[in-house]
Amino acid sequence: MEKPTSLAQLRAVTQPPEVRTRANAEHWVAHLYLRDLSPYVTWLLLKTPISANGVTALMIFTGWAAAAALLIPGIWGPVLALILGQLQMLIDCCDGEVARWRKTKSPAGHFLDAVGHYTTEGLIPVALGLRAAGFAQGGTEIDWFWVALGAFLSIVIIWNKALNDLVRVARAMSDLPKLADAKGANAPRPGVVAKLRRLARFFPFHRIYHSVELTIISFLAAVVGLFVGQLEISQVLVALLLPLSLLALVGHFVAIMTSSRVRPA
């Protein structure tokens, strides 16, 4: 396909209203500023032979690099992870834009995108566990208890993330239509769970397990660590994230089972 002649033309094709108004698939940093920046990066990518799946591969490696950065001692590792976490989401915006412009959307692209998010969000907790174990503090002794907690946190986060995909599988196997990506589409039916969900808006801990939020929290913890010690704050962080992740997992499961997502229309 020919290259775009203007950014306005590029935005019209690659950022249609159904993309910009997505309530669940679009991350809040994309709404906030990344979709304003991504056309400039997509413009440059379209001048190269790289495919949309190639851009997704860049997104995957950037996410892995964000997790690896947390193993750098001191505050600079979390600073780099914070930057790479934002960069990963920027590239994540661009791969879809390249695919929409070139009309090369495919199941392989969606699969690779999922691989990128699953693996990144699984690796970051492992890196946090290693950091809490002293791996990133220059010590010679590794406390494997914290490594195990980080690995368990990774498993819980992946389980929680998988629930959304399991809903899609269940609906497809029941011949139900794809859920609309609109605000309120995933809300539980009126009742106790719906009230608890509304209360959770004031302390949305269930939303902190995306790679963006995890890198932001890791950076903020590292700032506090400048005053109380990086090892100590890393251990506190893992110790807090794990029970909250279990609570988020249970809450997510109950919210699904009490919503219309897994029930016939």
Secondary structure, DSSP 8 states (H G I E B T S, - for coil): ----SSHHHHHHHHS-HHHHT-SSSS-HHIIIIIHHHHHHHHHHHTTSS--HHHHHHHHHHHHHHHHHHTTSSTTHHHHHHHHHHHHHHHHHHHHHHHHHHHT---HHHHHHHHHHHHHHHHHHHHHHHHHHTTGGGT-S---HHHHHHHHHHHHHHHHHHHHHHHHHHHHHHTT------STTTT-B-TTHHHHHHHHHTTS-GGGTTSHHHHHHHHHHHHHHHHHH-HHHHHHHHHHHHHHHHHHHHHHHHHHHHTBGGGS--
